[in-house]
Structures are given as structure tokens and as C-alpha cells.
């Protein structure tokens, strides 16, 4: 979620940095990353013997580290990295490190507005989450599926609550895993637990759980649904309230369940990655209406268009009336919008982006080793050596293009007709 109203939407093209010159100053330069507003380009650089830093717009951070990885910009254009400082790991934000130090850190997550940062960390054989430099009070012997609330102030993860020896298979079957929310564990244990979701008000948490070797369901705030299924996928809270939905497998086929009860009349060979429209009135999912064919279903009804390899990166338009995705058929990648594929197959394609008024769709694609931006099925730009996802202005009349030609990074504004 970007607040783009204060970005520069007037200058048509701006050369931000010549990355080739960085190679004269550093032993090596790693993959570049750019900020959402397009004003910054950065990369991890080697500054000396076992010494690393970050170069941003041609200027290196003053601090150097043993190692820097997972360089990312937040939605509010801050530059972050996971860094090792004298053998201890932490987070650096615009060159300034957190006070906390750990034996290792990973899985950086960000709030939707970019103001909060959450990581997984390990120290003293204990694993826990860290929210804005504040670790959980309690650590665990195992932590997975770290998830951040929408506002970034809360965190949850699957944790191991009971130690299990190599031969203690029966103890595993009794349930040794649960979900910790802000470091506090649910009262009930499960055989396994997986993906987690927060409600839109960030007050409730749901997770996939396994209640026995053969039974799966959804648990909400630690309380499992009464119904059991042969498999489930990630649950989601309705934007309109505390109702929870999830794809579930019943009798060999898949459908959508709400609060434990099937609500989609159609049953599919597979269903996953379901999502709500922004207003919460529609639900879509990636489905297989027949074996080996993939498509998108919106409110029970599947598209006629199907793909044989896969469907991924489905997204609703802001008004909730349209949907787009990436599909793959016979090794070729395509963008599909409202059940119609753009004509040309590509070597690779990325998640489509809708304009704020939902009328236009753009996407980054790769063809013959080069990158272009396409809009409404047609090439919108020339070729790039590297390009990032396009971003529409808030009024939908302009588009921000961030790309590298040769080794020069440009920020461009296109006025859309």
C-alpha cells in the first residue's frame, strides 16, 4: 500500500544513477533494488576484506558489516537489510541498526504502510519474533510461518510447544505444535499448524491445523472448527466481520467453507489462494475445474479459460468487479483479465496491476531475455535490462516506470491516453 500523492508525477524522465560507476568503487555489486517512489536504487556492495555495506544512489552507508542480505525497501521508501555486525545479527534501516542483537535473523515482514518491521530471530537456542526492535518475551524451540498483522503491531507464528525426541513418535501424534500470538501460545496443541491470517481489525487470528494424522481443520483464536476435513488451505477473515473462510477437501474434491460449513456449490479437483474483493462482497480462488486444468473462479463460477501448467498471482481490481492473474500454458506465460488472455505468450510474467479506477491493467513481462511493461495487452514501453512492477498515480492518469537500460537506472513517468 503506497501513499503516492506526494511523489513526483511531473518530470517525465530522470536518470537516478549509473550503476556501472559503482563497480569502480567496490569489489563487487549485488542485485539492485529500487524504492516504490522510484527515487532510490540500492545494492549490497563489498567494501573490503570480509566487509560489506549498501550503496544507495551512488553513496555507501557509513556503517560496514560482516554480511548484508535481504535488502528491501518498505512501502514508505525506507531501505532495510538484515546485517551481521561483529558476528551478531540485527536489522539496519537506512544505515542505522536496531539495538537488539541475535545469533541469526530471517523472514523480514512489513506492515502494509511500511512503518513496522517484523523478523524471526534465534538466540540461545530459542526462536521468537521481533517487532520493531522488541523481541517476544518468550522463546520457543521452533518457529515457522511468521505472519504480521495489517498494521504491523502484532505478530503470530507456528511454534513447537512440547519437545519431541527422535523416537517419540507417539508424542508427536498427541500434538506438539500451536500458534503463538505476540508470544502468547494458544491453549490447545495440534499435530501440525501452518499458514496464519489476522482479521482486518487485527484482533483475531486463524490458522490451518492438523488435529490427527488424518484430520485437518481451521482454528480461530485457538478454537478449532467442529468439522474435520481431509485437507485445508490458508484461512482468511472476511473484510466485513469476523467470519472465516478456507478451501477444504471433502470426499476427494475441494470447495470453500465458511465457519466450518461448505458454501460453494461447485466442487473442484483443487482450490487454493482464495481472496476477497476489497469491499468483501466477492470471493475468488485459483481452482482446477477438471484434472490438469487451472483457472480462476469468482463466487462459485469458474472462467471458461483454463491453463495446463499453472495459474498464480490472481488479484482483484479496486472496485471488486474485475480480476486478473498470471497463467502458464505449454511453457509460455500469459496475463489473463476477466477470463480473457492477452494474445502474446511471454518467457515470464508478473502479477498484474490495476489502475485505481479499475479500467486499466498493466504488468511486467519478459520476452527474449528483455523486460517490458504491457498495458491492456499491448507493449507500453521499450525494452529494459531490468524493470520493476508499474505503479499508477492515484488518479490513474499516469504511470511510474522504474527500469535499468545498460547499467543506468531511470525513473520515468508516462501520461496515459
VOLO-978805 format. One record per residue (C-alpha): x, y, z; residue number from 1. Coordinates in Angstrom, 2 decimals. Example, Ala and Ser with C-alpha at 12.3 -4.5 7.8 and 13.67 -1.06 7.14 Angstrom:
+---------+---------+---------+-----+
!       u !       v !       w !  nr !
+---------+---------+---------+-----+
!   12.30 !   -4.50 !    7.80 !   1 !
!   13.67 !   -1.06 !    7.14 !   2 !
+---------+---------+---------+-----+
This chain:
+---------+---------+---------+-----+
!       u !       v !       w !  nr !
+---------+---------+---------+-----+
!    0.00 !    0.00 !    0.00 !   1 !
!    1.71 !    3.15 !   -1.23 !   2 !
!    0.90 !    6.76 !   -0.40 !   3 !
!    1.88 !    8.12 !   -3.81 !   4 !
!    0.22 !   11.53 !   -3.62 !   5 !
!    3.48 !   13.24 !   -2.62 !   6 !
!    5.62 !   11.54 !   -5.27 !   7 !
!    6.98 !   13.41 !   -8.27 !   8 !
!    4.50 !   12.83 !  -11.12 !   9 !
!    5.66 !   15.77 !  -13.28 !  10 !
!    9.20 !   15.08 !  -14.51 !  11 !
!    8.86 !   12.71 !  -17.46 !  12 !
!   12.28 !   11.05 !  -17.11 !  13 !
!   15.00 !   11.22 !  -14.51 !  14 !
!   18.36 !    9.39 !  -14.55 !  15 !
!   18.89 !    8.39 !  -10.91 !  16 !
!   22.21 !    6.50 !  -11.01 !  17 !
!   24.83 !    4.97 !  -13.30 !  18 !
!   25.41 !    1.63 !  -11.59 !  19 !
!   28.45 !    0.88 !  -13.77 !  20 !
!   30.37 !    3.56 !  -11.85 !  21 !
!   29.72 !    1.75 !   -8.58 !  22 !
!   31.92 !   -1.10 !   -9.79 !  23 !
!   34.89 !    1.27 !   -9.84 !  24 !
!   34.46 !    1.91 !   -6.10 !  25 !
!   33.59 !   -1.56 !   -4.77 !  26 !
!   34.96 !   -5.08 !   -5.19 !  27 !
!   31.53 !   -6.28 !   -6.29 !  28 !
!   27.96 !   -5.05 !   -6.58 !  29 !
!   25.00 !   -7.35 !   -5.99 !  30 !
!   21.45 !   -7.24 !   -7.41 !  31 !
!   19.87 !   -3.75 !   -7.32 !  32 !
!   16.58 !   -2.87 !   -5.60 !  33 !
!   14.51 !    0.27 !   -6.11 !  34 !
!   12.18 !    2.22 !   -3.83 !  35 !
!    8.44 !    2.35 !   -4.53 !  36 !
!    8.62 !    6.06 !   -5.44 !  37 !
!   11.46 !    5.31 !   -7.87 !  38 !
!   13.78 !    7.90 !   -6.36 !  39 !
!   16.30 !    5.42 !   -4.92 !  40 !
!   18.25 !    2.45 !   -6.22 !  41 !
!   20.41 !    0.40 !   -3.87 !  42 !
!   22.56 !   -2.73 !   -3.78 !  43 !
!   24.71 !   -4.68 !   -1.37 !  44 !
!   28.38 !   -3.93 !   -2.07 !  45 !
!   31.69 !   -5.41 !   -0.91 !  46 !
!   33.83 !   -2.65 !    0.51 !  47 !
!   36.84 !   -4.63 !    1.72 !  48 !
!   38.12 !   -7.94 !    3.02 !  49 !
!   35.05 !   -9.61 !    4.61 !  50 !
!   33.41 !   -6.18 !    4.78 !  51 !
!   30.07 !   -5.24 !    3.24 !  52 !
!   27.78 !   -2.25 !    3.08 !  53 !
!   24.94 !   -0.84 !    1.00 !  54 !
!   25.29 !    1.66 !   -1.84 !  55 !
!   22.25 !    3.90 !   -2.36 !  56 !
!   22.15 !    6.28 !   -5.34 !  57 !
!   25.94 !    6.06 !   -5.58 !  58 !
!   26.68 !    6.70 !   -1.90 !  59 !
!   27.57 !    3.92 !    0.54 !  60 !
!   26.21 !    3.72 !    4.07 !  61 !
!   28.75 !    4.89 !    6.64 !  62 !
!   28.42 !    1.60 !    8.53 !  63 !
!   30.03 !   -1.62 !    7.30 !  64 !
!   29.08 !   -5.18 !    8.27 !  65 !
!   30.28 !   -8.77 !    8.18 !  66 !
!   27.36 !   -9.58 !    5.88 !  67 !
!   24.27 !   -7.90 !    4.43 !  68 !
!   21.34 !   -9.73 !    2.87 !  69 !
!   17.60 !   -9.50 !    2.14 !  70 !
!   17.84 !   -5.86 !    1.06 !  71 !
!   14.31 !   -4.43 !    0.72 !  72 !
!   12.52 !   -1.10 !    0.56 !  73 !
!    9.44 !   -0.60 !    2.72 !  74 !
!    6.20 !    0.88 !    1.36 !  75 !
!    7.22 !    4.25 !    2.84 !  76 !
!   10.55 !    4.14 !    0.91 !  77 !
!   12.90 !    3.24 !    3.76 !  78 !
!   15.77 !    0.89 !    2.90 !  79 !
!   16.19 !   -2.16 !    5.14 !  80 !
!   18.61 !   -5.05 !    5.31 !  81 !
!   19.46 !   -7.98 !    7.58 !  82 !
!   23.03 !   -7.45 !    8.74 !  83 !
!   25.73 !   -9.22 !   10.71 !  84 !
!   27.67 !   -6.81 !   12.92 !  85 !
!   30.68 !   -8.36 !   14.69 !  86 !
!   29.10 !  -11.79 !   14.42 !  87 !
!   25.72 !  -10.67 !   15.77 !  88 !
!   22.67 !  -10.25 !   13.53 !  89 !
!   20.14 !   -7.44 !   13.50 !  90 !
!   18.20 !   -5.12 !   11.17 !  91 !
!   19.58 !   -1.97 !    9.55 !  92 !
!   17.18 !    0.75 !    8.40 !  93 !
!   18.69 !    3.48 !    6.21 !  94 !
!   22.09 !    2.53 !    7.64 !  95 !
!   21.07 !    2.63 !   11.32 !  96 !
!   20.89 !   -0.68 !   13.18 !  97 !
!   18.43 !   -1.86 !   15.80 !  98 !
!   19.77 !   -2.07 !   19.35 !  99 !
!   18.82 !   -5.76 !   19.72 ! 100 !
!   21.33 !   -8.39 !   18.62 ! 101 !
!   20.74 !  -12.06 !   17.79 ! 102 !
!   22.57 !  -15.17 !   16.67 ! 103 !
!   20.59 !  -15.13 !   13.43 ! 104 !
!   17.62 !  -13.32 !   11.85 ! 105 !
!   15.43 !  -14.01 !    8.81 ! 106 !
!   11.93 !  -13.69 !    7.34 ! 107 !
!   11.57 !   -9.90 !    7.37 ! 108 !
!    7.90 !   -8.87 !    7.14 ! 109 !
!    6.48 !   -5.36 !    6.77 ! 110 !
!    3.19 !   -3.69 !    7.64 ! 111 !
!    1.04 !   -2.54 !    4.74 ! 112 !
!    2.10 !    1.09 !    5.26 ! 113 !
!    5.78 !    0.11 !    5.68 ! 114 !
!    6.15 !    1.68 !    9.10 ! 115 !
!    6.56 !   -1.58 !   11.05 ! 116 !
!    9.16 !   -4.31 !   10.56 ! 117 !
!    8.88 !   -7.83 !   11.95 ! 118 !
!   11.57 !  -10.53 !   11.79 ! 119 !
!   12.15 !  -14.05 !   13.03 ! 120 !
!   15.21 !  -14.40 !   15.27 ! 121 !
!   17.23 !  -17.00 !   17.13 ! 122 !
!   19.27 !  -16.56 !   20.29 ! 123 !
!   20.42 !  -19.08 !   22.87 ! 124 !
!   18.68 !  -21.99 !   21.11 ! 125 !
!   15.38 !  -20.11 !   21.34 ! 126 !
!   13.32 !  -18.80 !   18.43 ! 127 !
!   10.93 !  -15.85 !   18.51 ! 128 !
!    9.60 !  -12.85 !   16.59 ! 129 !
!   10.89 !   -9.30 !   16.91 ! 130 !
!    8.56 !   -6.36 !   16.24 ! 131 !
!   10.25 !   -3.00 !   15.67 ! 132 !
!   13.30 !   -3.99 !   17.74 ! 133 !
!   11.20 !   -5.53 !   20.57 ! 134 !
!   11.52 !   -9.34 !   20.91 ! 135 !
!    8.80 !  -11.60 !   22.21 ! 136 !
!    9.22 !  -12.20 !   25.93 ! 137 !
!    9.11 !  -15.98 !   25.46 ! 138 !
!   11.15 !  -18.05 !   23.02 ! 139 !
!   10.45 !  -21.47 !   21.51 ! 140 !
!   12.41 !  -24.45 !   20.21 ! 141 !
!   10.88 !  -24.00 !   16.74 ! 142 !
!    9.12 !  -21.20 !   14.85 ! 143 !
!    7.62 !  -21.13 !   11.34 ! 144 !
!    5.00 !  -19.28 !    9.27 ! 145 !
!    5.70 !  -15.88 !   10.82 ! 146 !
!    2.80 !  -13.55 !   10.00 ! 147 !
!    2.36 !   -9.82 !   10.58 ! 148 !
!   -0.91 !   -8.03 !   11.31 ! 149 !
!   -2.15 !   -5.45 !    8.83 ! 150 !
!   -0.96 !   -2.55 !   10.99 ! 151 !
!    2.35 !   -4.28 !   11.75 ! 152 !
!    1.96 !   -4.00 !   15.52 ! 153 !
!    1.18 !   -7.65 !   16.12 ! 154 !
!    2.78 !  -10.91 !   15.03 ! 155 !
!    1.94 !  -14.60 !   15.09 ! 156 !
!    3.79 !  -17.80 !   14.24 ! 157 !
!    3.53 !  -21.56 !   14.47 ! 158 !
!    5.64 !  -22.75 !   17.40 ! 159 !
!    6.68 !  -26.07 !   18.90 ! 160 !
!    5.33 !  -26.26 !   22.45 ! 161 !
!    6.46 !  -29.77 !   23.51 ! 162 !
!    9.97 !  -31.16 !   22.88 ! 163 !
!    9.97 !  -34.39 !   20.84 ! 164 !
!   12.82 !  -36.88 !   20.81 ! 165 !
!   13.81 !  -38.77 !   17.68 ! 166 !
!   11.96 !  -41.93 !   18.74 ! 167 !
!    8.96 !  -40.27 !   20.43 ! 168 !
!    6.55 !  -40.73 !   17.52 ! 169 !
!    3.53 !  -41.18 !   19.75 ! 170 !
!    4.18 !  -37.88 !   21.49 ! 171 !
!    4.15 !  -36.18 !   18.07 ! 172 !
!    0.76 !  -37.72 !   17.31 ! 173 !
!   -0.65 !  -36.28 !   20.53 ! 174 !
!    0.13 !  -32.76 !   19.31 ! 175 !
!    3.24 !  -30.69 !   19.92 ! 176 !
!    2.54 !  -27.54 !   17.88 ! 177 !
!    0.37 !  -24.49 !   18.34 ! 178 !
!    0.20 !  -20.81 !   17.37 ! 179 !
!    1.80 !  -18.03 !   19.38 ! 180 !
!    0.30 !  -14.55 !   19.04 ! 181 !
!    2.56 !  -11.77 !   20.30 ! 182 !
!    4.49 !  -14.56 !   22.04 ! 183 !
!    1.45 !  -15.95 !   23.90 ! 184 !
!    0.57 !  -19.54 !   22.94 ! 185 !
!   -2.94 !  -20.78 !   22.26 ! 186 !
!   -4.24 !  -23.16 !   24.95 ! 187 !
!   -4.67 !  -26.06 !   22.52 ! 188 !
!   -1.93 !  -28.09 !   20.81 ! 189 !
!   -2.17 !  -29.67 !   17.36 ! 190 !
!   -0.28 !  -32.32 !   15.40 ! 191 !
!    0.70 !  -29.54 !   12.98 ! 192 !
!   -0.20 !  -25.96 !   12.14 ! 193 !
!    0.56 !  -23.93 !    9.04 ! 194 !
!   -0.42 !  -20.64 !    7.42 ! 195 !
!   -1.90 !  -17.89 !    9.59 ! 196 !
!   -4.15 !  -14.88 !    8.98 ! 197 !
!   -5.12 !  -11.87 !   11.07 ! 198 !
!   -8.60 !  -10.37 !   10.97 ! 199 !
!   -8.85 !   -6.95 !    9.36 ! 200 !
!   -9.13 !   -5.25 !   12.75 ! 201 !
!   -6.07 !   -7.30 !   13.85 ! 202 !
!   -7.90 !   -8.64 !   16.94 ! 203 !
!   -8.30 !  -12.28 !   15.85 ! 204 !
!   -6.07 !  -14.97 !   14.34 ! 205 !
!   -6.89 !  -18.08 !   12.29 ! 206 !
!   -4.63 !  -20.92 !   11.16 ! 207 !
!   -4.63 !  -24.21 !    9.26 ! 208 !
!   -4.28 !  -27.04 !   11.80 ! 209 !
!   -3.99 !  -30.81 !   11.80 ! 210 !
!   -5.92 !  -32.44 !   14.63 ! 211 !
!   -4.80 !  -36.04 !   13.95 ! 212 !
!   -2.71 !  -37.89 !   11.42 ! 213 !
!   -5.68 !  -37.81 !    9.02 ! 214 !
!   -7.87 !  -34.85 !   10.00 ! 215 !
!   -7.48 !  -31.16 !    9.22 ! 216 !
!   -9.49 !  -28.05 !   10.05 ! 217 !
!   -9.23 !  -24.34 !   10.81 ! 218 !
!   -8.62 !  -22.95 !   14.30 ! 219 !
!   -9.73 !  -19.42 !   15.21 ! 220 !
!   -8.14 !  -17.89 !   18.31 ! 221 !
!   -7.16 !  -21.42 !   19.34 ! 222 !
!  -10.62 !  -22.96 !   18.92 ! 223 !
!  -10.89 !  -25.46 !   16.02 ! 224 !
!  -13.94 !  -25.74 !   13.83 ! 225 !
!  -16.19 !  -28.67 !   14.78 ! 226 !
!  -15.95 !  -30.06 !   11.23 ! 227 !
!  -12.94 !  -32.09 !   10.09 ! 228 !
!  -11.64 !  -32.37 !    6.51 ! 229 !
!   -9.12 !  -34.47 !    4.61 ! 230 !
!   -7.14 !  -31.29 !    3.85 ! 231 !
!   -7.41 !  -27.49 !    4.13 ! 232 !
!   -5.61 !  -24.41 !    2.82 ! 233 !
!   -4.95 !  -20.96 !    4.28 ! 234 !
!   -7.94 !  -19.31 !    6.04 ! 235 !
!   -8.97 !  -15.69 !    5.58 ! 236 !
!  -11.19 !  -13.35 !    7.58 ! 237 !
!  -13.97 !  -11.55 !    5.77 ! 238 !
!  -13.31 !   -7.81 !    5.45 ! 239 !
!  -16.88 !   -7.26 !    6.64 ! 240 !
!  -16.51 !   -9.05 !   10.01 ! 241 !
!  -15.05 !  -12.00 !   11.92 ! 242 !
!  -16.33 !  -14.74 !    9.60 ! 243 !
!  -13.55 !  -17.09 !    8.40 ! 244 !
!  -13.34 !  -18.91 !    5.06 ! 245 !
!  -10.93 !  -21.53 !    3.77 ! 246 !
!  -10.63 !  -24.03 !    0.90 ! 247 !
!  -11.39 !  -27.53 !    2.26 ! 248 !
!  -11.29 !  -31.04 !    0.81 ! 249 !
!  -14.39 !  -33.20 !    1.21 ! 250 !
!  -14.72 !  -36.66 !   -0.31 ! 251 !
!  -11.88 !  -36.15 !   -2.78 ! 252 !
!  -13.00 !  -32.73 !   -4.06 ! 253 !
!  -12.48 !  -29.16 !   -2.93 ! 254 !
!  -14.93 !  -26.42 !   -2.03 ! 255 !
!  -14.99 !  -23.23 !    0.04 ! 256 !
!  -16.08 !  -23.43 !    3.68 ! 257 !
!  -17.24 !  -20.57 !    5.86 ! 258 !
!  -17.02 !  -21.02 !    9.64 ! 259 !
!  -16.80 !  -24.77 !    9.08 ! 260 !
!  -19.69 !  -25.18 !    6.62 ! 261 !
!  -19.34 !  -25.59 !    2.81 ! 262 !
!  -20.71 !  -22.54 !    1.00 ! 263 !
!  -19.64 !  -23.07 !   -2.62 ! 264 !
!  -21.91 !  -25.40 !   -4.52 ! 265 !
!  -19.28 !  -26.29 !   -7.12 ! 266 !
!  -16.62 !  -28.77 !   -6.14 ! 267 !
!  -13.20 !  -28.72 !   -7.80 ! 268 !
!  -10.25 !  -31.05 !   -8.19 ! 269 !
!   -8.20 !  -28.40 !   -6.37 ! 270 !
!   -8.76 !  -24.95 !   -4.87 ! 271 !
!   -6.35 !  -22.59 !   -3.14 ! 272 !
!   -5.19 !  -18.97 !   -2.82 ! 273 !
!   -8.71 !  -17.70 !   -2.26 ! 274 !
!   -9.17 !  -13.95 !   -1.72 ! 275 !
!  -11.81 !  -11.32 !   -1.05 ! 276 !
!  -12.62 !   -8.31 !   -3.18 ! 277 !
!  -11.68 !   -5.03 !   -1.43 ! 278 !
!  -15.28 !   -4.46 !   -0.34 ! 279 !
!  -15.62 !   -8.05 !    0.88 ! 280 !
!  -18.63 !   -8.81 !   -1.31 ! 281 !
!  -16.92 !  -11.28 !   -3.67 ! 282 !
!  -14.61 !  -14.25 !   -3.18 ! 283 !
!  -12.27 !  -15.65 !   -5.81 ! 284 !
!   -9.91 !  -18.60 !   -5.82 ! 285 !
!   -7.49 !  -20.45 !   -8.07 ! 286 !
!   -9.20 !  -23.73 !   -8.96 ! 287 !
!   -8.88 !  -26.84 !  -11.10 ! 288 !
!  -12.36 !  -27.48 !  -12.59 ! 289 !
!  -11.02 !  -30.70 !  -14.10 ! 290 !
!   -7.84 !  -32.65 !  -13.66 ! 291 !
!   -4.77 !  -30.87 !  -15.02 ! 292 !
!   -6.54 !  -27.60 !  -15.96 ! 293 !
!   -6.29 !  -24.43 !  -13.87 ! 294 !
!   -8.33 !  -21.23 !  -13.84 ! 295 !
!   -9.97 !  -18.63 !  -11.58 ! 296 !
!  -13.41 !  -18.96 !  -10.00 ! 297 !
!  -15.34 !  -15.92 !   -8.74 ! 298 !
!  -18.32 !  -16.58 !   -6.46 ! 299 !
!  -18.64 !  -20.26 !   -7.43 ! 300 !
!  -18.29 !  -19.68 !  -11.19 ! 301 !
!  -15.08 !  -20.67 !  -12.97 ! 302 !
!  -13.74 !  -18.95 !  -16.07 ! 303 !
!  -14.04 !  -20.85 !  -19.35 ! 304 !
!  -10.37 !  -20.05 !  -19.97 ! 305 !
!   -8.03 !  -22.64 !  -18.42 ! 306 !
!   -4.26 !  -23.23 !  -18.32 ! 307 !
!   -2.46 !  -26.55 !  -18.32 ! 308 !
!    0.67 !  -25.60 !  -16.34 ! 309 !
!   -0.50 !  -23.27 !  -13.57 ! 310 !
!   -2.37 !  -20.14 !  -12.50 ! 311 !
!   -0.87 !  -17.76 !   -9.95 ! 312 !
!   -0.81 !  -14.15 !   -8.70 ! 313 !
!   -4.54 !  -13.52 !   -9.01 ! 314 !
!   -5.67 !  -10.05 !   -7.94 ! 315 !
!   -8.97 !   -8.16 !   -7.67 ! 316 !
!   -9.44 !   -4.69 !   -9.12 ! 317 !
!  -10.01 !   -1.88 !   -6.59 ! 318 !
!  -13.74 !   -1.78 !   -7.34 ! 319 !
!  -14.01 !   -5.57 !   -6.98 ! 320 !
!  -15.64 !   -6.05 !  -10.38 ! 321 !
!  -12.62 !   -7.37 !  -12.26 ! 322 !
!   -9.89 !   -9.90 !  -11.65 ! 323 !
!   -6.55 !  -10.65 !  -13.32 ! 324 !
!   -3.93 !  -13.36 !  -12.95 ! 325 !
!   -0.83 !  -14.96 !  -14.44 ! 326 !
!   -1.30 !  -18.24 !  -16.32 ! 327 !
!    1.10 !  -20.68 !  -17.93 ! 328 !
!    0.37 !  -22.93 !  -20.90 ! 329 !
!    2.93 !  -25.13 !  -22.70 ! 330 !
!    5.78 !  -23.24 !  -21.04 ! 331 !
!    4.51 !  -19.80 !  -22.08 ! 332 !
!    3.40 !  -17.22 !  -19.51 ! 333 !
!    0.35 !  -15.01 !  -20.09 ! 334 !
!   -1.68 !  -12.32 !  -18.37 ! 335 !
!   -5.40 !  -13.10 !  -18.18 ! 336 !
!   -8.03 !  -10.49 !  -17.30 ! 337 !
!  -11.70 !  -11.29 !  -16.73 ! 338 !
!  -11.30 !  -14.70 !  -18.32 ! 339 !
!   -9.52 !  -13.47 !  -21.47 ! 340 !
!   -5.78 !  -13.97 !  -22.05 ! 341 !
!   -3.61 !  -11.31 !  -23.62 ! 342 !
!   -2.63 !  -12.58 !  -27.04 ! 343 !
!    1.11 !  -12.90 !  -26.70 ! 344 !
!    2.77 !  -15.53 !  -24.55 ! 345 !
!    5.95 !  -14.47 !  -22.73 ! 346 !
!    9.04 !  -16.07 !  -21.23 ! 347 !
!    7.84 !  -14.84 !  -17.82 ! 348 !
!    5.11 !  -12.60 !  -16.41 ! 349 !
!    4.48 !  -11.00 !  -13.03 ! 350 !
!    1.35 !  -10.10 !  -11.06 ! 351 !
!   -0.88 !   -7.64 !  -12.94 ! 352 !
!   -1.58 !   -4.17 !  -11.54 ! 353 !
!   -4.96 !   -2.42 !  -11.86 ! 354 !
!   -5.37 !    1.34 !  -12.16 ! 355 !
!   -7.22 !    2.99 !   -9.23 ! 356 !
!  -10.36 !    3.34 !  -11.36 ! 357 !
!  -10.10 !   -0.37 !  -12.28 ! 358 !
!  -10.27 !    0.39 !  -16.01 ! 359 !
!   -6.69 !   -0.42 !  -16.98 ! 360 !
!   -4.34 !   -3.33 !  -16.30 ! 361 !
!   -0.55 !   -3.32 !  -16.60 ! 362 !
!    2.13 !   -5.90 !  -15.95 ! 363 !
!    5.85 !   -6.53 !  -16.15 ! 364 !
!    6.78 !   -9.32 !  -18.61 ! 365 !
!    9.95 !  -10.86 !  -20.02 ! 366 !
!   10.40 !  -11.68 !  -23.72 ! 367 !
!   13.61 !  -12.91 !  -25.35 ! 368 !
!   15.57 !  -12.09 !  -22.22 ! 369 !
!   14.39 !   -8.46 !  -22.14 ! 370 !
!   11.76 !   -6.78 !  -19.98 ! 371 !
!    8.85 !   -4.57 !  -20.99 ! 372 !
!    5.72 !   -3.13 !  -19.40 ! 373 !
!    2.46 !   -4.13 !  -21.07 ! 374 !
!   -0.88 !   -2.41 !  -20.58 ! 375 !
!   -4.23 !   -3.81 !  -21.67 ! 376 !
!   -2.44 !   -6.43 !  -23.76 ! 377 !
!   -0.12 !   -4.08 !  -25.66 ! 378 !
!    3.53 !   -3.06 !  -25.10 ! 379 !
!    3.63 !    0.27 !  -23.29 ! 380 !
!    7.39 !    0.79 !  -23.11 ! 381 !
!   10.61 !   -0.07 !  -24.89 ! 382 !
!   12.86 !   -2.86 !  -23.64 ! 383 !
!   14.78 !   -2.80 !  -20.37 ! 384 !
!   17.61 !   -4.90 !  -18.98 ! 385 !
!   15.70 !   -4.87 !  -15.70 ! 386 !
!   12.33 !   -3.37 !  -14.79 ! 387 !
!   10.07 !   -3.30 !  -11.74 ! 388 !
!    6.29 !   -3.51 !  -11.44 ! 389 !
!    4.48 !   -0.43 !  -12.78 ! 390 !
!    2.63 !    1.87 !  -10.37 ! 391 !
!   -0.37 !    4.01 !  -11.36 ! 392 !
!   -0.86 !    7.51 !   -9.98 ! 393 !
!   -3.81 !    7.93 !   -7.60 ! 394 !
!   -5.93 !    9.50 !  -10.38 ! 395 !
!   -4.97 !    6.74 !  -12.84 ! 396 !
!   -3.79 !    9.22 !  -15.46 ! 397 !
!   -0.06 !    8.48 !  -15.17 ! 398 !
!    2.21 !    5.51 !  -14.61 ! 399 !
!    5.57 !    5.25 !  -12.88 ! 400 !
!    8.14 !    3.09 !  -14.70 ! 401 !
!   11.34 !    2.06 !  -12.88 ! 402 !
!   13.91 !    0.39 !  -15.06 ! 403 !
!   17.56 !   -0.15 !  -15.97 ! 404 !
!   18.95 !    0.19 !  -19.51 ! 405 !
!   22.57 !   -0.71 !  -19.89 ! 406 !
!   23.64 !    0.00 !  -16.34 ! 407 !
!   21.78 !    3.27 !  -15.88 ! 408 !
!   18.70 !    3.35 !  -13.68 ! 409 !
!   15.89 !    5.61 !  -14.85 ! 410 !
!   12.67 !    6.80 !  -13.27 ! 411 !
!   10.02 !    7.58 !  -15.92 ! 412 !
!    6.52 !    8.99 !  -15.83 ! 413 !
!    4.16 !    8.05 !  -18.67 ! 414 !
!    0.97 !   10.03 !  -19.31 ! 415 !
!   -1.77 !    7.59 !  -20.28 ! 416 !
!   -4.25 !    8.36 !  -23.01 ! 417 !
+---------+---------+---------+-----+
